[in-house]
Amino acid sequence: MSWLGAIAILSATTIFGFEWAKRVRERPKKLRELKVTLQALEAEIMYGSTPLHEAFLHIGRPLKEPLSTFFLTISDRLAEGELSVQEAWDIQLAVLAKETSFKMGEIEVLRQFGATLGRHDKEHQQKQIQLTLAHLNREEKEARDIQERYEKMCKSLGVLMGLLIVILLM
């Protein structure tokens, strides 16, 4: 019976370590996806002269969760006309922060970007998108550095913590 418990403890901590490593690995991927999405938004605004609610709809459809829901929900809220762009953006940004592994730095960059959406002409909007992309590039580089440093450690730590607990309980 004690071997069964030891295997259960080791399995649980190993799974925890691998899930922790997955969150570390997913952050740079999601940041890259977000950057590509903002570039698509820039193209919609600059070359398509698309209203924001339609632009969010166009860029949100091909995305994976949770970014897809983020942009599609903003589009729906803007189409209803009850909220401003900034209000809809901020509400969905709070949801996105809970659903992703984005850090406060990325969320703050996106919050500042949302405050400028729909308030300026095309050229100024393009500059804001470029500024946001520059900030997200910096955050992505930091996320890749963290991934390189800590991904293997998270996996190993899960296994080693399980072994430590099993040894202490024996």
C-alpha positions as CSV (number, residue, x, y, z in Angstrom):
1,M,0.0,0.0,0.0
2,S,2.8,2.4,0.8
3,W,4.2,1.9,-2.8
4,L,0.9,2.9,-4.2
5,G,1.0,6.1,-2.2
6,A,4.5,6.8,-3.2
7,I,3.7,6.4,-6.9
8,A,0.6,8.6,-6.5
9,I,2.7,11.4,-4.8
10,L,5.4,11.2,-7.3
11,S,2.9,11.2,-10.2
12,A,1.1,14.2,-8.8
13,T,4.2,16.3,-8.2
14,T,5.6,15.3,-11.7
15,I,2.3,16.4,-13.3
16,F,2.5,19.7,-11.4
17,G,6.0,20.3,-12.6
18,F,5.1,19.6,-16.2
19,E,2.1,21.9,-16.0
20,W,4.2,24.6,-14.5
21,A,6.8,24.2,-17.3
22,K,3.9,24.3,-19.9
23,R,2.8,27.7,-18.6
24,V,6.4,28.9,-18.9
25,R,6.6,27.6,-22.5
26,E,3.2,29.0,-23.5
27,R,3.9,32.6,-22.7
28,P,6.3,33.4,-25.6
29,K,4.0,31.6,-28.0
30,K,1.0,33.7,-26.9
31,L,3.0,36.9,-27.1
32,R,4.0,36.0,-30.7
33,E,0.4,35.3,-31.5
34,L,-0.7,38.6,-30.0
35,K,2.0,40.5,-32.0
36,V,0.8,39.0,-35.2
37,T,-2.8,39.8,-34.3
38,L,-1.9,43.4,-33.6
39,Q,-0.1,43.6,-37.0
40,A,-3.3,42.3,-38.6
41,L,-5.3,44.9,-36.8
42,E,-2.9,47.5,-38.1
43,A,-3.5,46.3,-41.6
44,E,-7.3,46.4,-41.1
45,I,-7.1,49.9,-39.9
46,M,-4.6,51.3,-42.3
47,Y,-5.4,49.6,-45.6
48,G,-9.0,48.3,-45.1
49,S,-10.3,51.4,-43.3
50,T,-12.4,48.9,-41.4
51,P,-14.5,50.0,-38.4
52,L,-13.0,48.6,-35.1
53,H,-15.8,46.2,-34.3
54,E,-15.5,44.6,-37.8
55,A,-11.7,44.6,-37.6
56,F,-11.8,42.8,-34.3
57,L,-14.2,40.3,-35.8
58,H,-12.0,39.7,-38.8
59,I,-8.8,39.2,-36.8
60,G,-10.5,37.2,-34.0
61,R,-12.0,34.4,-36.1
62,P,-8.8,32.6,-37.1
63,L,-7.1,32.9,-33.6
64,K,-6.9,30.2,-31.0
65,E,-8.3,30.6,-27.5
66,P,-8.2,32.7,-25.4
67,L,-7.2,35.5,-27.9
68,S,-10.1,34.5,-30.2
69,T,-12.6,35.1,-27.4
70,F,-10.9,38.3,-26.4
71,F,-11.3,40.0,-29.8
72,L,-14.6,38.4,-30.8
73,T,-16.2,39.5,-27.5
74,I,-14.9,43.0,-27.9
75,S,-16.4,43.0,-31.4
76,D,-19.8,41.9,-30.1
77,R,-19.8,44.5,-27.3
78,L,-18.9,47.3,-29.8
79,A,-21.5,46.2,-32.2
80,E,-24.1,46.4,-29.4
81,G,-23.0,50.0,-29.0
82,E,-23.4,50.2,-25.2
83,L,-19.7,50.4,-24.4
84,S,-16.8,52.5,-25.6
85,V,-13.8,50.8,-27.2
86,Q,-11.8,51.4,-24.1
87,E,-14.4,50.1,-21.7
88,A,-14.9,46.9,-23.8
89,W,-11.2,46.5,-24.1
90,D,-10.6,46.9,-20.4
91,I,-13.3,44.4,-19.4
92,Q,-12.0,41.7,-21.8
93,L,-8.4,42.5,-20.8
94,A,-9.3,41.6,-17.2
95,V,-10.7,38.3,-18.4
96,L,-7.6,37.7,-20.6
97,A,-5.3,38.3,-17.7
98,K,-6.9,35.5,-15.8
99,E,-6.9,33.0,-18.7
100,T,-3.4,33.4,-19.8
101,S,0.1,33.4,-18.4
102,F,0.7,37.0,-19.4
103,K,2.5,39.0,-16.7
104,M,1.5,42.4,-15.5
105,G,3.9,44.1,-17.9
106,E,2.1,42.7,-20.9
107,I,-1.3,43.5,-19.5
108,E,-0.3,47.1,-18.7
109,V,1.1,47.5,-22.3
110,L,-2.2,46.3,-23.6
111,R,-4.2,48.5,-21.2
112,Q,-2.4,51.6,-22.4
113,F,-2.9,50.5,-26.0
114,G,-6.6,50.0,-25.4
115,A,-6.9,53.5,-24.1
116,T,-5.8,54.9,-27.5
117,L,-7.9,52.7,-29.7
118,G,-10.5,54.5,-31.8
119,R,-9.5,58.0,-30.5
120,H,-7.1,59.1,-33.2
121,D,-6.5,59.2,-36.9
122,K,-5.0,56.3,-38.8
123,E,-1.4,57.5,-38.7
124,H,-1.5,58.1,-35.0
125,Q,-3.2,54.7,-34.5
126,Q,-0.5,53.1,-36.5
127,K,2.2,54.7,-34.3
128,Q,0.4,53.4,-31.2
129,I,0.4,49.9,-32.6
130,Q,4.1,50.1,-33.5
131,L,4.8,51.3,-30.0
132,T,2.8,48.5,-28.5
133,L,4.6,45.9,-30.7
134,A,8.0,47.3,-29.6
135,H,7.0,46.8,-26.0
136,L,5.6,43.3,-26.7
137,N,8.9,42.4,-28.5
138,R,10.8,43.3,-25.3
139,E,8.4,41.3,-23.2
140,E,8.6,38.3,-25.6
141,K,12.4,38.4,-25.4
142,E,12.2,38.3,-21.7
143,A,9.7,35.5,-21.8
144,R,12.0,33.4,-24.1
145,D,14.9,34.0,-21.7
146,I,12.7,32.8,-18.8
147,Q,11.6,29.8,-20.8
148,E,15.2,28.8,-21.6
149,R,16.2,29.2,-17.9
150,Y,13.3,27.7,-16.1
151,E,11.4,25.2,-18.3
152,K,13.7,22.2,-17.5
153,M,14.0,23.3,-13.9
154,C,10.2,23.2,-13.4
155,K,10.0,19.7,-14.8
156,S,12.9,18.5,-12.7
157,L,11.6,20.3,-9.6
158,G,8.3,18.5,-9.8
159,V,9.9,15.1,-9.9
160,L,12.5,15.9,-7.2
161,M,9.9,17.3,-4.9
162,G,7.9,14.1,-5.3
163,L,10.9,12.1,-4.5
164,L,11.7,14.2,-1.4
165,I,8.2,13.9,-0.1
166,V,8.2,10.1,-0.7
167,I,11.6,9.8,1.1
168,L,10.4,11.9,4.1
169,L,7.2,9.8,4.4
170,M,9.0,6.5,4.3
